[in-house]
């Protein structure tokens, strides 16, 4: 596993040249000069040095502006590759990505992860499978890992993850034991990585202030303000464990009436089956989209449960908007499949949030798949370690 290529000691001017290629496929010498402010002679020498070191390479001729067409340069394949893991209670997805987030190789492992031992076994198993399956494993220079729970980012410790049944677990030691050496490791709350996917690949007009709410088996929340992802050691951001009904259902955290006990496809389907006396021919087809359509058709049980979901999610988002005023909110997970329901949530928030905030808050369902979160981790990690750009 290559830890050194791309992370060798570079002069500040050489690093400045490399930063020109951050999220940019190709660049000419004149573009490097404009970005760095260095002299043409200095840029020429630095580019030749980076070509010799196998970090940059000539690619093709660019468009002429009247004279000789300029040579375009790009980062070499393998200049900086990242191995990213998505850890859930149902298993792990792992992908090797390049510095732009392009997925070069991917592997999925179905495995019930409940506790430290199961996590260790699953991580070792999928890592060994990747090592055997692709030579790209040897080009990896950093690791990203996304998971649910309360995390200590600075020392890569899982403080508490109820979904994974893990507490006080040192992920950096697991990685070091598995790889046999210290590796650059970055932890991400799962909703952080999903939000970064929207930030880098969502094509939003303005992503500088944006919140992401994931609704699945639990409810996750992350926020970007002024183009910076908010993260702090052991800061909960556990929107799903905010209490909305003191006398409600018992949550896995031990409290009653958490948002997690009400929102989510399993909760809404269970509630619908209870109200409809389980008179459903095919339970497997029940989801947010189907139940919303049933509610529009006048199904009384569906009308009630969808109304409850819109109200609870709406109240939760109103509180968030009044506290943080994120500008736009992306809803991911199960509810993203029901855009008309998302529209109702938008109307609820605009009607109940503080006037300066609610009227300008845009809420929409995510259109990205889970791979974008893996890609986004690679972009953020390479941005910080290789390009020295901080998000």
C-alpha positions in Angstrom: 0.0 0.0 0.0 1.6 3.2 -1.2 1.6 5.9 1.5 4.2 8.1 0.0 3.4 9.0 -3.6 1.5 12.3 -3.5 2.4 12.9 0.1 6.2 13.5 -0.4 7.6 16.7 1.0 6.9 19.4 -1.5 8.0 23.0 -1.6 5.2 25.5 -1.0 5.4 26.7 -4.6 5.2 23.1 -5.9 2.1 22.6 -3.7 0.7 25.8 -5.1 1.0 24.3 -8.6 -0.7 21.1 -7.6 -3.6 23.0 -6.1 -4.3 24.4 -9.5 -5.7 21.0 -10.4 -8.1 20.8 -7.5 -11.4 19.6 -9.0 -10.0 20.5 -12.4 -9.3 17.8 -15.1 -6.6 19.6 -17.1 -4.8 22.9 -17.0 -2.3 24.7 -19.2 0.9 26.5 -18.0 -0.8 29.8 -18.5 -3.7 28.7 -16.1 -1.1 27.6 -13.6 0.6 31.0 -13.8 -2.7 32.8 -13.3 -3.6 30.6 -10.3 -0.2 30.7 -8.6 1.1 34.2 -9.5 4.5 32.6 -10.2 6.7 33.5 -13.1 6.5 31.5 -16.4 10.1 30.2 -15.8 9.3 29.0 -12.3 6.1 27.3 -13.5 7.8 25.6 -16.3 10.5 24.2 -14.0 8.0 23.1 -11.4 5.8 21.4 -13.9 8.7 19.5 -15.4 9.7 18.4 -11.9 6.2 17.2 -11.2 6.2 15.3 -14.5 9.5 13.7 -13.6 8.1 12.7 -10.2 5.1 11.0 -11.8 2.5 13.4 -10.4 1.7 15.4 -13.6 1.6 14.3 -17.2 1.1 15.8 -20.6 -2.3 15.0 -22.0 -3.3 16.9 -25.1 -3.2 20.3 -26.9 -5.7 22.9 -25.8 -7.5 25.5 -27.9 -5.3 28.1 -29.5 -6.0 31.8 -28.8 -4.2 32.9 -31.9 -0.8 31.4 -31.4 0.5 27.9 -30.8 -2.0 25.6 -29.1 -1.0 25.1 -25.4 0.0 21.8 -23.9 -2.5 20.7 -21.3 -1.4 18.8 -18.2 -3.3 16.5 -15.8 -2.6 14.6 -12.6 -1.4 11.1 -13.3 -3.6 8.2 -12.6 -2.9 7.1 -9.0 -1.6 10.5 -8.0 -3.8 10.3 -5.0 -6.2 7.4 -4.4 -8.5 7.0 -1.4 -10.1 3.8 -0.1 -13.6 4.7 1.4 -15.8 2.5 3.5 -19.6 2.9 4.2 -20.4 1.0 7.4 -24.0 0.1 8.2 -25.7 -2.5 10.5 -26.2 -4.6 7.3 -22.7 -4.6 6.0 -19.9 -2.5 4.4 -19.5 -1.0 0.9 -15.9 -0.1 0.0 -14.6 1.8 -3.0 -11.2 2.9 -4.2 -11.6 6.5 -5.6 -9.2 8.9 -7.3 -8.6 12.5 -6.3 -11.6 13.7 -8.2 -13.9 11.1 -6.5 -14.1 8.8 -9.5 -14.8 5.3 -8.3 -12.1 2.9 -9.7 -13.2 -0.2 -7.9 -16.0 -1.2 -5.5 -16.9 -4.1 -3.3 -19.9 -4.8 -1.1 -20.1 -7.2 1.9 -23.4 -8.2 3.5 -22.7 -8.8 7.2 -24.7 -8.1 10.3 -22.6 -5.6 12.3 -23.7 -5.5 15.9 -20.8 -4.9 18.2 -17.0 -4.4 18.0 -16.2 -8.0 17.1 -18.6 -8.1 14.2 -17.3 -4.8 13.0 -13.7 -6.0 13.2 -14.5 -9.2 11.3 -16.4 -7.4 8.6 -13.8 -4.7 8.1 -10.9 -7.3 7.9 -12.9 -9.5 5.5 -13.8 -6.8 2.9 -10.3 -5.2 3.1 -8.7 -8.6 2.4 -11.2 -9.1 -0.5 -10.2 -5.8 -2.1 -6.5 -6.5 -1.6 -6.9 -9.8 -3.5 -9.2 -8.4 -6.2 -7.4 -5.3 -7.4 -3.8 -3.9 -7.7 -5.3 -0.5 -6.9 -5.2 -1.5 -3.3 -1.4 -0.8 -3.4 -2.0 2.8 -4.7 -4.2 3.8 -1.8 -2.8 6.7 0.3 -5.6 7.5 2.7 -8.8 6.0 4.1 -12.3 7.5 4.7 -15.0 5.8 6.7 -18.6 6.9 7.1 -20.9 5.4 9.8 -23.8 6.3 12.1 -23.1 7.5 15.6 -21.3 10.0 17.8 -17.7 10.3 16.6 -14.5 11.8 17.9 -13.0 12.9 14.6 -9.6 14.1 15.9 -8.6 10.6 17.2 -10.9 8.5 15.1 -12.9 7.0 17.9 -16.5 5.9 17.8 -17.8 7.3 21.1 -21.3 5.7 20.6 -23.1 4.1 17.8 -26.5 2.7 18.8 -27.2 1.3 15.3 -23.9 -0.6 15.3 -24.0 -1.4 19.0 -20.5 0.0 19.4 -19.0 2.3 22.1 -15.5 3.7 22.8 -14.0 2.0 19.8 -10.7 3.1 18.3 -11.1 2.8 14.5 -7.5 4.0 13.9 -6.1 1.0 15.8 -8.4 -1.4 13.8 -7.1 0.1 10.6 -3.4 0.0 11.7 -3.8 -3.6 12.8 -5.4 -4.6 9.5 -3.0 -2.8 7.2 0.1 -3.4 9.4 1.0 0.3 9.4 -0.3 3.7 10.2 -2.6 5.1 7.5 -4.1 8.5 7.0 -7.7 7.9 8.3 -10.7 10.3 8.3 -14.0 9.5 10.0 -17.3 10.9 8.8 -20.8 10.7 10.3 -22.9 9.0 7.6 -25.0 12.1 7.0 -21.8 14.2 6.7 -20.7 12.1 3.7 -24.2 12.3 2.2 -24.2 16.1 2.6 -20.8 16.3 1.0 -22.1 14.3 -1.9 -24.8 17.0 -2.4 -22.2 19.7 -2.0 -19.7 18.3 -4.6 -22.0 16.5 -7.0 -25.6 17.8 -6.5 -25.4 20.7 -9.0 -27.2 23.1 -6.5 -27.2 26.7 -7.4 -25.9 27.7 -4.0 -24.5 25.0 -1.7 -22.7 27.3 0.6 -25.4 27.0 3.4 -27.1 23.7 3.2 -28.5 21.0 5.6 -29.0 17.4 5.0 -31.6 15.2 6.8 -31.4 11.5 6.2 -34.5 9.4 6.9 -34.0 5.7 6.9 -33.7 3.3 9.8 -32.8 6.4 11.8 -32.7 10.1 11.2 -29.4 11.8 10.6 -28.5 15.5 10.2 -25.5 17.5 9.0 -24.9 21.1 7.9 -22.6 23.2 5.8 -22.3 26.8 6.6 -20.3 29.3 4.6 -18.9 26.4 2.5 -17.6 24.6 5.6 -18.9 21.3 6.9 -19.7 21.6 10.6 -18.0 18.9 12.7 -16.8 18.8 16.2 -15.5 15.9 18.4 -18.4 14.2 20.1 -20.9 16.8 18.9 -24.1 14.8 18.6 -26.0 16.4 15.8 -28.4 13.6 16.6 -31.6 15.0 15.2 -33.2 11.6 15.4 -32.9 11.6 19.1 -34.6 14.9 19.7 -37.7 14.2 21.7 -41.0 15.1 20.1 -43.4 13.1 22.3 -42.5 12.5 26.0 -45.1 9.7 26.2 -44.2 8.1 22.9 -42.7 4.8 21.8 -39.5 3.6 23.5 -36.4 4.4 21.4 -33.3 2.3 21.2 -31.4 5.0 23.1 -33.7 4.5 26.1 -35.7 7.6 25.8 -39.4 7.9 24.7 -40.8 9.7 21.8 -37.6 10.4 19.8 -38.0 11.5 16.2 -36.4 8.1 15.3 -39.5 6.3 16.6 -41.9 8.1 14.3 -40.1 9.0 11.1 -38.8 6.4 8.6 -40.3 3.9 6.2 -40.5 1.0 8.7 -42.2 3.2 11.2 -44.7 4.5 8.7 -45.5 1.1 7.2 -45.9 -0.4 10.7 -48.3 2.4 11.6 -50.3 2.0 8.4 -50.6 -1.8 8.9 -51.9 -1.2 12.5 -54.5 1.3 11.3 -55.6 -0.8 8.3 -55.8 -4.0 10.4 -53.1 -5.5 8.3 -55.5 -5.8 5.3 -52.7 -5.4 2.8 -52.0 -7.9 0.0 -48.3 -7.2 -0.6 -46.5 -5.5 2.3 -43.2 -5.5 0.3 -44.6 -2.8 -2.0 -45.4 -0.4 0.8 -43.1 2.6 1.0 -43.4 6.4 1.4 -44.3 6.9 -2.3 -47.0 4.2 -2.4 -48.5 5.3 0.9 -48.6 8.9 -0.3 -50.4 7.8 -3.5 -52.9 5.8 -1.4 -53.5 8.9 0.7 -54.3 10.9 -2.4 -56.7 8.2 -3.4 -58.6 8.6 -0.1 -57.3 5.6 1.8 -58.1 6.7 5.4 -55.2 4.9 7.1 -52.8 6.3 4.5 -54.2 9.8 4.9 -53.6 9.6 8.7 -50.1 8.2 8.6 -48.9 10.5 5.9 -50.4 13.5 7.7 -48.6 12.4 10.9 -45.3 12.1 9.0 -45.6 15.5 7.4 -46.4 17.1 10.7 -43.6 15.4 12.7 -41.0 16.0 10.0 -42.3 19.6 9.5 -42.0 20.4 13.2 -38.5 18.9 13.4 -37.4 21.0 10.4 -39.1 24.2 11.7 -37.1 23.9 14.9 -33.9 23.4 12.8 -34.7 26.3 10.5 -35.4 28.7 13.4 -32.1 27.7 15.1 -29.7 27.5 12.1 -31.4 29.1 9.0 -29.6 26.8 6.5 -31.1 28.3 3.3 -31.8 24.9 1.8 -32.5 21.4 3.2 -32.0 18.2 1.3 -34.1 15.2 2.4 -32.4 11.9 1.7 -33.2 8.3 2.3 -36.7 6.8 2.1 -38.7 10.0 1.8 -36.8 11.2 -1.3 -38.9 8.8 -3.4 -42.0 10.8 -2.6 -41.4 14.3 -4.1 -45.0 15.4 -3.6 -44.8 14.6 0.1 -41.6 16.6 0.2 -43.5 19.5 -1.2 -46.1 19.3 1.6 -43.2 19.4 4.1 -41.9 22.5 2.4 -45.3 24.2 2.7 -45.5 23.2 6.4 -42.1 24.7 7.1 -42.9 27.9 5.2 -46.1 28.3 7.1 -44.7 27.7 10.6 -41.0 28.8 10.7 -40.0 32.3 11.6 -40.9 34.7 8.8 -37.4 35.8 7.8 -36.3 32.1 7.5 -39.2 29.9 6.4 -40.1 31.9 3.3 -36.5 31.6 1.9 -35.8 28.0 2.9 -35.9 25.5 0.0 -36.6 21.9 0.7 -36.1 19.2 -1.9 -35.5 15.4 -2.0 -32.1 14.1 -2.9 -31.6 12.7 -6.4 -28.2 11.2 -5.8 -27.4 7.6 -5.0 -25.2 6.3 -2.2 -22.1 6.2 -4.3 -21.8 10.0 -4.3 -21.1 9.9 -0.5 -18.1 7.6 -1.1 -16.9 9.8 -4.0 -17.4 12.9 -1.8 -15.2 11.5 1.0 -12.4 11.0 -1.5 -12.8 14.6 -2.8 -12.6 16.1 0.7 -9.7 13.9 1.9 -7.6 14.5 -1.3 -8.5 18.2 -1.0 -7.1 18.4 2.5 -4.1 16.0 2.2 -3.0 16.4 -1.4 -4.3 19.8 -2.7 -4.3 21.5 0.8 -7.8 22.8 0.3 -10.0 22.8 3.4 -13.8 22.4 3.3 
